[in-house]
Amino acid sequence: MRKNIARIGFLAALAVTLYLVTSVLRVKSEHGINQNDGMYWQPPDSIDVVMMGTSHIHCNVNTGLLWEKFGIAAYDYSGAEQPLWMTYYYLKELYKYQSPKMVVLDLYAPARFKEDYQYDWIAENIYGMKFSLNKLCMLAVSVEPKELHQYFPSFAVYHSRYDNLEDQDFENFFWNMKDKAAFKGYTPYWGQNPQSRPTVSEGRDDGLTPKSEKYLKKIISYVRRKGSRLVLIAAPYVVTGEDMRTFNRIEKIAKEEGLLFINYNHEYDKMGLDFENDFHDASHLNYWGSCKFTQYLGEFLASCEEIPDRRGQEGYGSWEDNARVIREEVQKRHP
């Protein structure tokens, strides 16, 4: 009996040690890893609108403003330069824990990035996801076999981070659950860098690669089977003619599938974007630009009868916390 108790005690201590070490050493980043990891901390079946795609989502869609103005329980479940094949497996991961009424998918990545394997920011879309068969399937279509060792298993990549630890590395435990749940993916930029307003007219519609088109249609089919509504968008940025070739093809697919595709690059004036003050760079809005875009997007979402106003309802306190954290960050940066 004593030996069994000692064995159990040793295994319990080992499990706790592994949990603590893994929680501290795992890579954290606001470019996709935290967005991926943060989804697991959300109250089950609480997300009504999931925003998906690239950094054009988590930099441009202010979840706190969506909550304060419209009572929309939204989450930015996105990653930097995320290709559609990774978005597909993100969706499958999401539906293990959530049953969103609407999926809003930004399509900047297939417009701008054409390679079948996109390595520049791929780690941001991998490390935050829990190990599962779904993750292995995502890796199989995203990483060439010769490159797999750089991303899997994750612990083999981050086990040597001892010299690079920061304060946030010690805030990833179960007793930080309230703070973790308050994070809804939104990570604004604060720079103000004037941009030239684009004037683009493009009639061609041949910009979507075969792999991107394949996975866009898989996403459409999957969301339809799950009973959620899918809305396709292109968030505002300094768009190019090459990008428009892809958006024109996506618009055609959307019409064939009976879906709505909103290219917000046609609606700069309607949302009041100022190209002198509302951009962080040519690709991203800053905080002030994101508020204008989010207000405009929120008005559309609030007009959709399937999206409820959750303000005052039990179980949605983490969205109130999210709005408060964002207000405090704005006050700290611009008192």
C-alpha positions as CSV (number, residue, x, y, z in Angstrom):
1,M,0.0,0.0,0.0
2,R,2.8,2.4,0.9
3,K,4.6,1.7,-2.4
4,N,1.4,2.3,-4.4
5,I,0.8,5.6,-2.5
6,A,4.3,6.6,-3.3
7,R,3.9,5.7,-7.0
8,I,0.7,7.6,-7.2
9,G,2.3,10.6,-5.5
10,F,5.3,10.5,-7.8
11,L,3.0,10.4,-10.9
12,A,0.9,13.2,-9.6
13,A,4.0,15.4,-8.9
14,L,5.3,14.5,-12.4
15,A,2.0,15.5,-14.0
16,V,1.9,18.8,-12.1
17,T,5.6,19.6,-13.0
18,L,5.0,18.8,-16.7
19,Y,1.9,21.1,-16.6
20,L,3.8,24.0,-15.0
21,V,6.8,23.6,-17.2
22,T,4.8,23.3,-20.4
23,S,2.6,26.3,-19.5
24,V,5.6,28.5,-18.9
25,L,7.8,27.4,-21.8
26,R,5.2,27.2,-24.6
27,V,5.5,30.1,-27.1
28,K,3.1,33.0,-26.8
29,S,2.4,35.6,-29.4
30,E,-0.4,38.0,-30.3
31,H,0.0,37.2,-34.0
32,G,-2.0,33.9,-33.8
33,I,-0.7,31.7,-31.1
34,N,-2.6,33.5,-28.3
35,Q,-5.7,33.7,-30.5
36,N,-5.6,29.9,-31.0
37,D,-4.9,29.1,-27.4
38,G,-7.4,31.7,-26.1
39,M,-10.3,29.8,-27.8
40,Y,-9.9,27.0,-25.4
41,W,-10.5,29.3,-22.4
42,Q,-13.8,30.6,-23.7
43,P,-17.0,29.4,-22.0
44,P,-18.4,26.5,-23.9
45,D,-21.0,27.4,-26.6
46,S,-20.8,31.1,-25.8
47,I,-19.3,32.5,-29.1
48,D,-22.1,33.7,-31.4
49,V,-19.9,35.1,-34.1
50,V,-16.4,33.7,-34.9
51,M,-14.2,36.0,-37.0
52,M,-11.6,34.0,-39.0
53,G,-8.7,34.6,-41.4
54,T,-5.5,36.6,-41.1
55,S,-4.2,39.4,-38.9
56,H,-6.8,41.6,-40.8
57,I,-9.2,40.0,-38.3
58,H,-7.4,40.2,-35.0
59,C,-6.0,43.7,-35.7
60,N,-9.1,45.1,-37.3
61,V,-12.1,43.6,-35.5
62,N,-12.5,45.2,-32.0
63,T,-14.4,42.6,-30.0
64,G,-14.9,45.0,-27.1
65,L,-16.6,47.5,-29.3
66,L,-18.9,44.8,-30.8
67,W,-19.9,44.0,-27.2
68,E,-20.4,47.5,-25.9
69,K,-22.3,48.8,-28.9
70,F,-24.2,45.8,-30.0
71,G,-24.0,43.1,-27.3
72,I,-22.3,40.7,-29.8
73,A,-20.3,37.8,-28.3
74,A,-17.6,37.6,-30.9
75,Y,-14.1,36.0,-31.0
76,D,-11.2,36.7,-33.3
77,Y,-10.0,33.2,-34.1
78,S,-7.3,34.1,-36.6
79,G,-3.6,33.9,-37.4
80,A,-1.0,35.9,-39.3
81,E,-1.2,35.1,-43.0
82,Q,-3.4,32.1,-42.3
83,P,-4.0,30.1,-45.5
84,L,-7.5,28.7,-46.1
85,W,-6.3,25.1,-45.5
86,M,-5.4,26.0,-42.0
87,T,-8.6,27.9,-41.5
88,Y,-10.5,24.7,-42.4
89,Y,-8.8,22.8,-39.6
90,Y,-9.3,25.8,-37.2
91,L,-13.0,25.5,-37.9
92,K,-13.0,21.8,-37.1
93,E,-11.2,22.6,-33.8
94,L,-13.6,25.4,-33.0
95,Y,-16.7,23.2,-33.4
96,K,-15.4,20.8,-30.7
97,Y,-16.1,23.6,-28.2
98,Q,-18.4,26.2,-29.7
99,S,-21.5,26.3,-31.9
100,P,-21.4,29.8,-33.5
101,K,-24.4,31.2,-35.2
102,M,-22.2,32.9,-37.8
103,V,-18.7,32.5,-39.2
104,V,-17.2,35.6,-40.8
105,L,-14.2,34.7,-43.0
106,D,-11.7,37.3,-44.2
107,L,-10.1,36.4,-47.5
108,Y,-6.9,38.5,-47.6
109,A,-4.6,35.4,-47.5
110,P,-5.7,33.8,-50.7
111,A,-5.6,37.1,-52.5
112,R,-2.1,38.0,-51.5
113,F,-0.2,34.6,-50.9
114,K,-0.1,32.0,-53.6
115,E,2.3,29.3,-52.5
116,D,0.9,25.9,-51.5
117,Y,3.2,25.9,-48.4
118,Q,3.4,29.3,-46.7
119,Y,6.1,29.3,-44.0
120,D,6.7,32.9,-43.2
121,W,4.1,33.0,-40.4
122,I,3.1,29.4,-40.2
123,A,4.3,28.8,-36.6
124,E,1.8,31.4,-35.4
125,N,-1.0,29.2,-36.7
126,I,0.4,25.9,-35.2
127,Y,1.7,26.3,-31.7
128,G,-1.5,27.4,-30.0
129,M,-3.5,24.4,-31.1
130,K,-3.8,21.4,-28.8
131,F,-2.4,18.1,-30.0
132,S,-5.1,16.0,-31.8
133,L,-5.7,14.1,-35.0
134,N,-7.2,17.4,-36.3
135,K,-3.8,19.1,-35.7
136,L,-2.0,16.3,-37.4
137,C,-4.3,16.6,-40.4
138,M,-3.6,20.3,-40.6
139,L,0.1,19.8,-40.5
140,A,-0.1,17.2,-43.2
141,V,-1.5,19.8,-45.7
142,S,0.4,22.8,-44.4
143,V,4.0,21.5,-44.0
144,E,6.2,19.5,-46.3
145,P,7.6,16.3,-44.6
146,K,11.2,17.6,-44.7
147,E,10.1,20.7,-42.7
148,L,7.9,19.0,-40.2
149,H,10.5,18.8,-37.5
150,Q,10.6,22.6,-37.2
151,Y,7.0,22.6,-36.0
152,F,6.1,19.3,-34.5
153,P,6.2,18.2,-31.7
154,S,5.8,21.6,-30.3
155,F,7.7,20.9,-27.1
156,A,10.8,20.0,-29.2
157,V,10.7,23.6,-30.5
158,Y,10.1,25.6,-27.3
159,H,11.8,23.5,-24.6
160,S,14.9,25.7,-24.8
161,R,13.2,29.1,-24.1
162,Y,14.6,29.4,-20.6
163,D,16.7,32.5,-21.4
164,N,13.8,34.2,-23.2
165,L,11.0,34.0,-20.6
166,E,8.9,37.1,-19.9
167,D,6.2,38.0,-17.4
168,Q,3.4,36.8,-19.7
169,D,4.9,33.3,-19.6
170,F,3.9,33.0,-16.0
171,E,0.2,33.9,-16.6
172,N,-0.9,30.8,-18.5
173,F,-2.2,28.6,-15.7
174,F,-5.7,27.4,-14.8
175,W,-5.8,29.9,-11.9
176,N,-5.6,32.7,-14.6
177,M,-8.8,31.4,-16.2
178,K,-10.8,34.6,-15.7
179,D,-8.1,36.7,-17.4
180,K,-7.6,34.2,-20.1
181,A,-11.3,34.1,-20.9
182,A,-11.4,37.9,-21.1
183,F,-9.1,37.7,-24.1
184,K,-11.1,37.6,-27.3
185,G,-8.3,37.7,-29.9
186,Y,-8.3,41.4,-30.6
187,T,-4.8,42.9,-30.7
188,P,-4.8,46.4,-32.2
189,Y,-1.9,48.3,-33.7
190,W,-1.2,51.8,-32.4
191,G,0.9,53.4,-35.2
192,Q,-0.4,56.2,-37.4
193,N,1.2,56.0,-40.8
194,P,-0.5,57.8,-43.8
195,Q,-1.3,55.6,-46.8
196,S,-2.2,56.4,-50.4
197,R,-5.8,55.6,-51.1
198,P,-6.0,52.9,-53.8
199,T,-8.0,53.4,-57.0
200,V,-8.3,50.0,-58.5
201,S,-10.4,48.7,-61.4
202,E,-9.9,45.1,-62.3
203,G,-12.2,42.9,-64.4
204,R,-10.2,39.6,-64.3
205,D,-11.2,36.8,-61.9
206,D,-8.3,34.3,-62.1
207,G,-6.4,35.1,-58.9
208,L,-7.5,32.2,-56.7
209,T,-5.1,29.2,-56.7
210,P,-6.5,25.7,-57.0
211,K,-5.5,24.8,-53.4
212,S,-7.2,27.9,-52.0
213,E,-10.3,27.3,-54.1
214,K,-10.5,23.7,-53.0
215,Y,-10.4,24.7,-49.3
216,L,-12.7,27.6,-49.7
217,K,-15.3,25.2,-51.0
218,K,-14.5,22.7,-48.2
219,I,-15.1,25.5,-45.7
220,I,-18.4,26.4,-47.3
221,S,-19.6,22.8,-47.2
222,Y,-18.4,22.3,-43.6
223,V,-20.0,25.4,-42.2
224,R,-23.3,24.6,-44.0
225,R,-23.3,21.1,-42.5
226,K,-22.8,22.6,-39.1
227,G,-25.9,24.8,-39.5
228,S,-24.0,28.1,-39.1
229,R,-24.2,31.0,-41.5
230,L,-21.0,31.9,-43.4
231,V,-20.3,35.4,-44.5
232,L,-17.2,36.1,-46.7
233,I,-15.5,39.5,-46.4
234,A,-12.4,41.4,-47.4
235,A,-11.5,43.7,-44.6
236,P,-10.2,47.2,-45.6
237,Y,-6.6,47.8,-46.5
238,V,-4.6,49.2,-49.4
239,V,-5.9,46.8,-52.0
240,T,-4.1,46.1,-55.3
241,G,-5.3,45.0,-58.7
242,E,-3.7,41.6,-58.2
243,D,-5.8,41.2,-55.0
244,M,-8.9,42.2,-56.8
245,R,-8.4,39.3,-59.3
246,T,-8.9,36.9,-56.5
247,F,-11.8,38.8,-54.9
248,N,-13.6,38.8,-58.2
249,R,-13.3,35.0,-58.3
250,I,-14.5,34.7,-54.7
251,E,-17.5,36.9,-55.5
252,K,-18.4,34.6,-58.3
253,I,-18.1,31.5,-56.1
254,A,-20.2,33.2,-53.4
255,K,-23.0,33.9,-55.9
256,E,-22.9,30.3,-57.0
257,E,-23.1,29.1,-53.4
258,G,-25.8,31.6,-52.3
259,L,-23.4,33.4,-49.9
260,L,-22.8,37.0,-49.1
261,F,-19.3,38.4,-50.0
262,I,-18.6,41.9,-48.7
263,N,-15.5,43.6,-50.1
264,Y,-15.1,46.5,-47.6
265,N,-12.4,48.0,-49.9
266,H,-15.4,49.4,-51.9
267,E,-16.8,51.1,-48.8
268,Y,-14.0,53.3,-47.4
269,D,-16.2,56.4,-47.4
270,K,-19.2,54.7,-45.9
271,M,-17.2,53.7,-42.8
272,G,-15.4,57.0,-42.7
273,L,-11.8,55.7,-43.1
274,D,-9.1,58.4,-43.1
275,F,-6.0,57.3,-45.0
276,E,-3.9,59.9,-43.2
277,N,-4.7,58.7,-39.7
278,D,-6.5,55.3,-39.6
279,F,-3.8,53.0,-40.8
280,H,-0.8,51.3,-39.1
281,D,0.6,50.2,-42.4
282,A,-0.7,49.4,-45.9
283,S,-2.1,46.1,-44.7
284,H,-3.5,46.9,-41.3
285,L,-5.8,49.5,-39.7
286,N,-4.7,51.0,-36.4
287,Y,-6.8,51.1,-33.3
288,W,-8.8,54.1,-34.5
289,G,-9.3,52.7,-37.9
290,S,-10.4,49.4,-36.4
291,C,-13.1,51.1,-34.4
292,K,-14.5,52.6,-37.5
293,F,-14.5,49.3,-39.4
294,T,-15.9,47.4,-36.4
295,Q,-18.7,49.9,-36.0
296,Y,-19.6,49.5,-39.6
297,L,-19.3,45.7,-39.5
298,G,-21.2,45.6,-36.2
299,E,-24.2,47.4,-37.7
300,F,-24.4,44.7,-40.3
301,L,-24.0,41.9,-37.8
302,A,-26.7,43.4,-35.5
303,S,-29.1,43.5,-38.4
304,C,-28.8,39.7,-38.8
305,E,-31.7,38.2,-37.0
306,E,-29.7,35.1,-35.9
307,I,-27.2,37.3,-33.9
308,P,-28.6,38.0,-30.4
309,D,-27.7,40.9,-28.0
310,R,-26.2,39.1,-25.0
311,R,-25.7,42.2,-22.8
312,G,-27.0,41.5,-19.3
313,Q,-27.3,37.7,-19.9
314,E,-25.7,35.2,-17.5
315,G,-22.5,33.6,-18.7
316,Y,-21.2,36.5,-20.7
317,G,-19.2,38.4,-18.1
318,S,-15.9,37.7,-19.9
319,W,-17.0,39.9,-22.8
320,E,-17.6,42.7,-20.3
321,D,-14.1,42.0,-19.0
322,N,-12.8,42.2,-22.6
323,A,-14.3,45.6,-23.2
324,R,-12.9,46.8,-19.9
325,V,-9.4,45.6,-20.7
326,I,-9.4,47.3,-24.0
327,R,-10.6,50.6,-22.5
328,E,-7.8,50.4,-19.9
329,E,-5.2,49.8,-22.6
330,V,-6.5,52.8,-24.6
331,Q,-6.4,55.0,-21.5
332,K,-2.9,53.8,-20.7
333,R,-1.6,54.7,-24.1
334,H,-3.6,57.9,-24.6
335,P,-4.5,59.2,-21.2
